[in-house]
Amino acid sequence: MAAFQYQALDADGREQRGVVEADTARAARQQLRDRGLHPVAVDAAAEATSVGLGARRGLGTARLAVFTQQLATLLGAGLPIDEALGALADETDDLKLRHLVAAVRGRVREGRSLAAALGEFPESFDELYVATVTAGESSGQLDAALHRLAEYADQRDNLQREVWTALAYPLLLLIVAAAVVMGLMTSVVPKVIDVFENLGRDLPWLTVAMVALSRFLSAWGLWLGLAAIVVVAASVGALQRPAVRARVDALMLRLPGLGRLLRAMDTARATRTLAVLIGSGVPVLDALKLSVGTVRREPMRVALRQAAVRVREGAALARALGEHKAMPPVALRLIGSGEKSGQLPTMLDAAANQQSREVRTHLSVLAAVLGPVVILLVGAVVLAIVLAILLPIFELNSLVGRA
């Protein structure tokens, strides 16, 4: 049987949407008629999922983690894959997820493995996910592999959320401050300064400079904004080139404080990915190749690719990763200890946890520093604007006092 997405009208003319299982679209329409529904549209769930429901954008990390955890729990309870997928499709309120699960279930009922069925939807299930499921099916520990994937997705989502949470306040403060300053410089300052200029008196140098800057922004502000957009777009395009990206990443990794944070983030992603894959039964060489796509900085990607070459030649994982010096020594020592003790997945996970803690520490320090720095900078700019307006007033007051 296959899964079909339907749109139908009930006896009262209200629209109904959902998924039915049938051998053909004609049989699906007959099922709807038997329920007292008038079918308007009936499409294969796979097609509806990939086109009509925007699956090309993927499920997202949070929804993927919930789905994986629920599937792992049902399989661990002894349900067959077909029934577990059916239960998830029936219980979820997420229309997109329901259609996706129904499409996967249709593939499974046609005789394909779960990994093969998931692999037909790469926008939601990437190579890492499919490889882990394949290893879990081969080893007979599919539920354990899915539990690892759910934990991996949840931890990755938490790390991303913590990064954005730490940077949200400084960025929001900077954007609001820039908008306020721009409004003052282009609207308020010119009107106030015109009053002083009409008096025919010489203005203080700070006021003169502020007037010049205000007029420049009023005349060229729009063009400056367009130029900034063009520069940003060109920079994004240039970063798509591996050579440019490698140079920029190398520069960022050399920056004090920021480089250590970025290295810790990439190390946490790489070691977590390796822990999930190797712990699920994926060979080390394949795990290294799959982990390349999970890291952001080009030096770490190069290190993982070269480590795969060295492992193929017979080198130990810790030594192969250490040759490029992309990972911190503490992570390499944990990996080496895991290889010697035969507990490589456990120690990889420990290395990922240790690097994640370091990321959180750096983020807390960064957030604590950025907030006051932005406030001080904004305060200095606003103070300059206020002084530029008040200095002529003070001079006028002194002249009136002398008179």
C-alpha positions as CSV (number, residue, x, y, z in Angstrom):
1,M,0.0,0.0,0.0
2,A,1.0,3.6,-0.5
3,A,0.1,6.8,1.3
4,F,-2.1,9.5,-0.3
5,Q,-2.8,13.0,0.9
6,Y,-6.4,14.0,0.3
7,Q,-8.5,17.2,0.3
8,A,-12.2,16.5,0.6
9,L,-15.5,18.0,1.6
10,D,-17.8,16.5,4.2
11,A,-21.6,16.4,4.1
12,D,-21.8,20.0,5.4
13,G,-19.4,21.3,2.8
14,R,-16.5,21.7,5.3
15,E,-13.0,21.0,4.0
16,Q,-11.2,18.0,5.4
17,R,-7.5,17.2,4.9
18,G,-5.5,14.1,5.9
19,V,-3.8,10.9,4.7
20,V,-5.2,7.6,3.7
21,E,-3.5,4.3,2.7
22,A,-4.5,2.5,-0.4
23,D,-3.1,0.6,-3.3
24,T,-4.0,3.2,-5.9
25,A,-5.3,6.8,-5.9
26,R,-8.7,5.4,-7.2
27,A,-8.9,3.1,-4.2
28,A,-8.1,6.1,-1.9
29,R,-11.0,8.1,-3.4
30,Q,-13.3,5.1,-2.8
31,Q,-12.3,5.0,0.8
32,L,-13.1,8.7,1.2
33,R,-16.5,8.1,-0.4
34,D,-17.2,5.2,1.9
35,R,-16.6,7.7,4.8
36,G,-19.1,10.1,3.4
37,L,-16.6,12.5,2.0
38,H,-16.4,14.0,-1.4
39,P,-12.8,13.9,-2.6
40,V,-11.5,17.1,-4.2
41,A,-7.8,16.2,-4.6
42,V,-5.9,13.0,-3.9
43,D,-2.1,12.9,-4.4
44,A,0.7,10.5,-3.5
45,A,2.0,11.5,0.0
46,A,5.6,11.4,-1.3
47,E,4.8,13.9,-4.0
48,A,2.8,16.1,-1.6
49,T,5.5,16.0,1.0
50,S,8.3,17.0,-1.4
51,V,6.4,19.6,-3.3
52,G,3.1,20.7,-1.8
53,L,4.3,20.9,1.8
54,G,7.7,22.4,1.3
55,A,9.8,19.5,2.6
56,R,12.7,20.9,0.7
57,R,13.1,23.1,3.8
58,G,13.4,20.0,6.0
59,L,11.8,19.2,9.3
60,G,14.1,21.4,11.4
61,T,16.3,20.1,14.2
62,A,13.7,20.4,17.0
63,R,11.0,18.5,15.2
64,L,13.5,15.9,13.9
65,A,14.6,15.3,17.5
66,V,11.1,14.8,18.7
67,F,10.2,12.5,15.9
68,T,13.3,10.4,16.3
69,Q,12.8,10.1,20.1
70,Q,9.2,9.0,19.7
71,L,10.1,6.4,17.0
72,A,12.9,5.0,19.1
73,T,10.6,4.7,22.1
74,L,7.9,2.8,20.0
75,L,10.5,0.5,18.5
76,G,12.0,-0.1,21.9
77,A,8.6,-1.1,23.1
78,G,8.5,-3.9,20.5
79,L,6.3,-2.3,17.8
80,P,7.1,-3.2,14.2
81,I,8.4,-0.3,12.1
82,D,5.3,-0.2,10.1
83,E,3.0,0.1,13.2
84,A,5.3,2.6,14.9
85,L,5.3,4.9,11.8
86,G,1.6,4.6,11.6
87,A,1.1,5.5,15.2
88,L,3.3,8.6,14.8
89,A,1.4,9.7,11.6
90,D,-1.9,9.3,13.4
91,E,-1.0,11.1,16.6
92,T,1.0,14.1,15.4
93,D,-0.8,17.4,14.8
94,D,1.9,18.6,12.5
95,L,0.5,18.3,9.0
96,K,3.9,18.4,7.3
97,L,5.3,15.7,9.6
98,R,2.2,13.6,9.2
99,H,2.5,13.5,5.5
100,L,6.3,12.9,5.6
101,V,5.9,9.9,8.0
102,A,3.0,8.5,5.9
103,A,5.2,8.7,2.8
104,V,8.1,6.9,4.6
105,R,5.7,4.3,5.9
106,G,4.4,3.7,2.4
107,R,8.0,3.0,1.3
108,V,8.5,0.6,4.2
109,R,5.3,-1.3,3.4
110,E,6.5,-1.7,-0.2
111,G,9.4,-3.7,1.3
112,R,12.2,-1.2,1.6
113,S,14.3,-0.8,4.7
114,L,13.7,2.1,7.0
115,A,17.0,3.7,6.0
116,A,16.2,3.4,2.3
117,A,12.8,5.0,2.9
118,L,14.3,7.8,4.9
119,G,17.0,8.3,2.2
120,E,14.4,9.4,-0.3
121,F,13.8,12.5,1.7
122,P,17.3,14.0,2.0
123,E,15.9,17.5,2.9
124,S,14.7,16.1,6.2
125,F,17.0,13.1,6.8
126,D,20.7,13.8,5.9
127,E,23.4,11.3,5.1
128,L,24.5,11.1,8.8
129,Y,20.9,10.2,9.8
130,V,20.5,7.6,7.1
131,A,23.9,6.1,7.8
132,T,23.2,5.7,11.5
133,V,19.8,4.1,10.8
134,T,21.5,1.7,8.3
135,A,24.0,0.7,10.9
136,G,21.3,0.3,13.5
137,E,19.3,-2.0,11.2
138,S,22.3,-4.0,10.3
139,S,23.3,-4.6,14.0
140,G,19.7,-5.2,15.2
141,Q,19.9,-2.2,17.5
142,L,17.8,0.3,15.6
143,D,16.1,1.7,18.7
144,A,19.5,2.4,20.3
145,A,20.7,4.1,17.2
146,L,17.6,6.2,17.0
147,H,18.0,7.2,20.7
148,R,21.6,8.4,19.9
149,L,20.3,10.4,16.9
150,A,17.5,12.0,19.0
151,E,20.0,13.0,21.7
152,Y,22.4,14.3,19.1
153,A,19.8,16.4,17.4
154,D,18.6,17.7,20.8
155,Q,22.1,18.6,21.9
156,R,22.9,20.3,18.6
157,D,19.7,22.3,18.8
158,N,20.5,23.3,22.4
159,L,24.0,24.5,21.4
160,Q,22.6,26.6,18.6
161,R,20.0,28.1,20.8
162,E,22.5,29.0,23.5
163,V,24.7,30.7,20.9
164,W,21.8,32.9,19.6
165,T,20.6,33.5,23.2
166,A,24.0,34.8,24.2
167,L,24.2,37.1,21.1
168,A,20.6,38.2,20.9
169,Y,20.7,41.0,23.5
170,P,23.9,42.7,22.2
171,L,22.7,42.5,18.6
172,L,19.2,43.8,19.4
173,L,20.7,46.6,21.4
174,L,23.1,47.5,18.6
175,I,20.4,47.5,16.0
176,V,18.0,49.7,18.1
177,A,20.8,52.1,19.0
178,A,21.9,52.4,15.4
179,A,18.3,53.2,14.3
180,V,17.9,55.8,17.1
181,V,21.2,57.5,16.2
182,M,20.4,57.5,12.5
183,G,17.0,59.1,13.3
184,L,18.6,61.8,15.4
185,M,21.3,62.6,12.9
186,T,18.9,62.8,9.9
187,S,15.8,64.3,11.5
188,V,16.4,66.0,14.8
189,V,20.0,67.4,14.6
190,P,19.5,69.3,11.3
191,K,16.4,71.2,12.6
192,V,18.1,72.2,15.8
193,I,21.3,73.3,14.2
194,D,19.5,75.4,11.6
195,V,18.3,77.6,14.5
196,F,21.9,78.3,15.6
197,E,23.1,78.9,12.0
198,N,20.5,81.5,11.4
199,L,21.9,83.6,14.3
200,G,25.1,84.1,12.3
201,R,27.4,83.0,15.1
202,D,30.4,80.7,14.7
203,L,29.6,77.2,16.0
204,P,31.8,75.0,18.1
205,W,34.0,72.5,16.2
206,L,32.0,69.5,17.6
207,T,28.7,71.1,16.3
208,V,30.3,71.8,12.9
209,A,31.5,68.2,12.6
210,M,28.0,66.9,13.7
211,V,26.3,69.1,11.2
212,A,28.6,67.9,8.4
213,L,28.0,64.3,9.3
214,S,24.2,64.8,9.6
215,R,24.1,66.4,6.1
216,F,26.2,63.7,4.7
217,L,23.9,61.0,6.1
218,S,20.8,62.8,4.9
219,A,22.2,63.1,1.4
220,W,23.9,59.8,1.1
221,G,22.3,57.6,3.7
222,L,20.1,55.6,1.2
223,W,23.1,55.1,-1.1
224,L,25.2,53.9,1.8
225,G,22.5,51.4,2.8
226,L,22.4,50.1,-0.8
227,A,26.2,49.9,-0.9
228,A,26.2,48.0,2.4
229,I,23.7,45.5,1.0
230,V,25.8,45.0,-2.1
231,V,28.9,44.5,0.0
232,V,27.2,41.9,2.2
233,A,25.8,40.1,-0.8
234,A,29.2,40.0,-2.5
235,S,30.9,38.9,0.7
236,V,28.4,36.0,1.1
237,G,29.0,35.0,-2.5
238,A,32.8,35.1,-2.0
239,L,32.5,33.0,1.1
240,Q,31.0,30.2,-1.0
241,R,34.4,29.8,-2.7
242,P,36.5,27.3,-0.7
243,A,39.7,29.2,-1.0
244,V,38.2,32.4,0.3
245,R,36.3,30.6,3.0
246,A,39.5,28.9,4.2
247,R,41.4,32.2,4.5
248,V,38.5,33.8,6.4
249,D,38.1,30.9,8.7
250,A,41.9,30.8,9.4
251,L,41.8,34.5,10.2
252,M,38.9,34.1,12.6
253,L,40.5,31.2,14.4
254,R,43.5,33.3,15.1
255,L,41.5,36.0,16.8
256,P,41.9,36.1,20.6
257,G,38.9,34.7,22.4
258,L,36.8,34.2,19.3
259,G,39.1,31.7,17.7
260,R,39.0,29.5,20.8
261,L,35.2,29.7,20.9
262,L,34.9,28.7,17.2
263,R,37.3,25.9,17.6
264,A,35.4,24.5,20.6
265,M,32.1,24.7,18.7
266,D,33.5,22.8,15.7
267,T,35.2,20.2,18.0
268,A,32.0,19.7,19.9
269,R,30.1,19.1,16.6
270,A,32.7,16.8,15.2
271,T,33.2,14.6,18.3
272,R,29.5,14.4,18.9
273,T,28.9,13.3,15.3
274,L,31.7,10.7,15.5
275,A,30.3,9.4,18.9
276,V,26.8,8.9,17.4
277,L,28.1,7.2,14.2
278,I,30.8,5.0,15.7
279,G,28.5,4.1,18.6
280,S,25.8,3.0,16.2
281,G,28.3,0.7,14.3
282,V,29.4,2.9,11.4
283,P,33.0,2.3,10.5
284,V,35.5,5.0,11.7
285,L,36.5,5.8,8.1
286,D,32.9,6.4,7.0
287,A,32.1,8.3,10.2
288,L,35.0,10.7,9.5
289,K,33.7,11.4,6.0
290,L,30.2,12.0,7.2
291,S,31.3,14.3,10.0
292,V,32.9,16.7,7.5
293,G,29.5,18.2,6.7
294,T,28.6,18.9,10.3
295,V,31.4,21.4,11.0
296,R,31.4,25.0,9.9
297,R,35.1,26.0,9.7
298,E,37.2,24.9,6.7
299,P,40.3,24.1,8.8
300,M,38.3,21.5,10.8
301,R,36.9,20.1,7.6
302,V,40.4,19.7,6.1
303,A,41.5,18.0,9.4
304,L,38.7,15.5,9.2
305,R,39.4,14.7,5.5
306,Q,43.1,14.3,6.1
307,A,42.3,12.2,9.2
308,A,40.2,9.9,7.0
309,V,43.2,9.4,4.7
310,R,45.5,8.7,7.6
311,V,43.1,6.2,9.2
312,R,42.8,4.4,5.9
313,E,46.6,4.1,6.0
314,G,46.4,2.5,9.5
315,A,47.0,5.4,11.8
316,A,45.1,5.7,15.1
317,L,42.2,8.2,15.2
318,A,43.6,10.5,17.8
319,R,47.0,10.7,16.1
320,A,45.3,11.3,12.7
321,L,43.2,14.1,14.1
322,G,46.1,15.6,16.0
323,E,48.4,16.0,12.9
324,H,46.4,19.0,11.7
325,K,46.1,20.6,15.2
326,A,42.5,21.7,14.6
327,M,41.2,20.1,17.8
328,P,42.2,21.1,21.3
329,P,44.7,18.8,23.1
330,V,42.2,17.8,25.8
331,A,39.8,16.4,23.2
332,L,42.6,14.5,21.5
333,R,43.7,13.0,24.8
334,L,40.1,11.8,25.5
335,I,39.9,10.3,22.1
336,G,43.2,8.5,22.5
337,S,42.1,7.2,25.9
338,G,39.0,5.8,24.3
339,E,40.9,4.0,21.6
340,K,43.2,2.4,24.2
341,S,40.4,1.3,26.5
342,G,38.0,0.2,23.8
343,Q,35.5,2.8,24.7
344,L,35.9,5.2,21.8
345,P,32.2,6.3,21.5
346,T,32.0,7.0,25.2
347,M,35.2,9.1,25.2
348,L,34.1,10.9,22.0
349,D,30.9,11.8,23.8
350,A,32.9,12.9,26.8
351,A,35.0,15.1,24.6
352,A,31.9,16.6,23.0
353,N,30.4,17.4,26.5
354,Q,33.7,19.0,27.6
355,Q,33.9,21.2,24.5
356,S,30.2,22.1,24.9
357,R,30.8,23.3,28.4
358,E,33.7,25.4,27.2
359,V,31.4,26.9,24.5
360,R,28.9,27.8,27.2
361,T,31.6,29.4,29.3
362,H,32.9,31.5,26.5
363,L,29.4,32.5,25.5
364,S,28.6,33.7,29.0
365,V,31.8,35.8,29.1
366,L,31.1,37.1,25.6
367,A,27.6,38.1,26.4
368,A,28.7,39.7,29.7
369,V,31.3,41.8,27.9
370,L,29.4,42.7,24.7
371,G,26.4,44.2,26.5
372,P,28.3,46.8,28.5
373,V,30.6,47.6,25.5
374,V,27.6,48.3,23.2
375,I,26.0,50.4,25.9
376,L,29.2,52.4,26.4
377,L,29.6,53.0,22.6
378,V,26.0,54.1,22.2
379,G,26.3,56.3,25.2
380,A,29.4,58.0,23.8
381,V,27.7,58.6,20.5
382,V,24.5,60.0,22.1
383,L,26.7,62.2,24.4
384,A,28.5,63.6,21.4
385,I,25.1,64.5,19.8
386,V,23.8,66.1,22.9
387,L,27.0,68.1,23.4
388,A,26.9,69.3,19.8
389,I,23.4,70.7,20.5
390,L,24.1,72.1,23.9
391,L,27.4,73.8,23.3
392,P,25.9,76.6,21.1
393,I,23.2,77.0,23.7
394,F,25.8,77.5,26.4
395,E,27.6,80.1,24.3
396,L,24.3,82.0,23.7
397,N,23.6,81.9,27.4
398,S,27.1,83.4,28.1
399,L,26.5,86.1,25.6
400,V,23.1,87.0,27.1
401,G,24.7,87.0,30.6
402,R,27.4,89.5,29.5
403,A,24.8,91.7,27.9
